[in-house]
Amino acid sequence: MTNRHLTDRGFTIVELLIVIVVIGILAAITIVAYNGIQSKALNATTLSSINAYKKAIQSYAVDKGIYPPNIPACLSGQASLGVSNDQCSTTSTGYKINSSFDTSIKPYLAALPKTDSRVVTGTIGVDSYQFNSSGTYGIFSGKPSLYYWLLDATTCPNDGSVVGPYVMQNSVSCIYVFPNI
């Protein structure tokens, strides 16, 4: 008769615990890295959409000699969740889904770009992505502007955009002011 203990070898408890700890560490690193990549990808989508809107609005201005009519509008026809009456902001009653804005720039776009669907909330309420042909913020008043959010960011892109007046939930509001025609 042979001794089974000497011929059948398995993993010890210590070896199993080491493997479990290593797997846990790798999982934690992957989750942290994924969250950062996801925010960067969503912000890249937003910036791509904002650039498409900038080009469309500038093309409209070149063709018509003016920027789209003085109508504050939500971009992409998207209103923020939790805001009533088709508004895209709880801080301003003027910004709403505006089909005439979408119609006026649609010829300059293959399709209406989609902005980030995450809702930006904070101490001043809920905000979304907006265009205002008369501007409303301080030195930008009276100038056509795009307002947008980059989430999990602290700076705006170096394309003429400036940091807006609001920072919420580790996010930054950016304002792109169109040049005079």
N, C-alpha and C positions, 0 to 999 in steps of 0.2 A: 504494500500500500504506500502511495506517495503522499507527501504533505502538500496540500493545495495552497497553503500560504506561501510556500517558497516558489511555486511554479506560476501562479496567477498574480501578476503585478498590476496595480491600478494607480490612479492618481491619489496623492495624499490630500488631506484637507487643506494644507497650506498651499499646495499647488493650485487647487481649485479656487481658493480665495484670491490668489494673485491674479489669476485669469479674470475673475469677476471684477476686481478693482481696475484692471487695465481696460476692460470693456466699458466700464462706467466712465473712466476718464476720457476715452475716445468718444463716447456718446455725448458727454458734456461739451467737449471741444466742437464737435460737429453741430450741435444745436446752437451754440453761440455764434459760430461762423455763418450758419444758415440765416439767422435773424438779421445779421448785418448785410448779407448779400440780398436778402429779400427787400429791405428798405432801399438799398441802392438801385435795385432793378425797378421798383415802383417809382422812385424819383427820376430815373432815366426815362421811364414812360411819360411822366408828367412833363419833363423838359422837352422831350420830343414833340408832345402835343402843343406845348406853349410855343415852340419854334414854328410849328405848322400854323398856329393861329397868328403869330407875328407876321409871317410871310403873307398869309391870306389878307390880313388887315392892311398891311403895307401895299399889297397889290391892288386892293380895293381903293385905297387912297390915291394911288398913281392913276388908276382909271377914272375915278370920279372927281378927283381934285379935293376931296374931303375925306375924313375918316368916317366909318359907319355912323349913322345918326346917333344923337345924344340919348342913348338908351342904355342905362346900366344893365348888364345881362350876365347870367351864369354861363360859363363856358360848357360846351358839350351838352347843353340842355339838361344838365344834372343839377338837381337841388339837393342840398344836404339832408340827411336823415334827421328827423325830429324837428324840421322847420316847416311851418305851414304856408299855405298860399303860394306854392311854387317858388319860395324864396330860397336863396342859397346862402343866406347869412342871417343870424339873429341880431346882428349889430347894425344893420341897415335895412330899412324897409324898401329901398329902391332897387336892390338887386334881385331879379326874378328870372325865371326861365323866360326867354324872350324869342319867340319864333321869328320875328322880323329881323332880329340880329342874325340868327342862324341862316335865314333865307338870303340876307344880303351878302354874306361871305361864302355861302355854299358854292357858288360858281368858281371860287378860287381854291377849293379843297376837293380832293377826290372823295373824301368822306369826313364827317365831323370827327375830329380826334377825340379820344377818350382821355380824360384826366384821371388821376388817381381817385379811386372810389372811397378811400378811407376818409372818414369824417374827422375834421379838425375841431376839437373842443378844448375849452379852457376857461380862463377867468372872464373873458369877454363874450363868451357864447360859442356859437357854431359858425364856421366859415367854410367857403368853398372857393372855386376858381372863377374869377370875374373879369369882365371888360367894362370899362367906363370911358366913354369918349370925352368926358369933361373933367375927369380926375376929381378926387376929393381929399387927398391927403396933403396938407401943408403946402410945401413948395411945388408940389405936383398939381395943385389945384388948377383946373382949366386945361390940363394936358391929357390927351388920350393915354390910357394906362391899362396894363394887364396886371392883375393881382393873382398870385398863386402861392402855394405852400410846398415846402420841401420838408418832409417828415423825417425825424431823427437826424436833423442837420442843424448847423449853426451859421452857415454862410449861403449866399446866393451865388449863382454862376457869374463868371466874369464876361458877361455879354451886354453890359449896360444896365443890368438889373441891380437894384439896391435893396438893402434890407428894409423891410417895411416896419411899421410901428408895433407889430405884435409878435411875440414869441410864446408859443403854447406847447406843452407836452414835448419838450425837446425838439420842437419844430420851429421853423422860421418862415415868416411871410416875406415874399419878394415882390417887388414892383418893377415892372418894365415900363418906362415912359417912352412913348413914340416921339420921334423927332418932328419938328414943325415941317409942314408941307411947303 
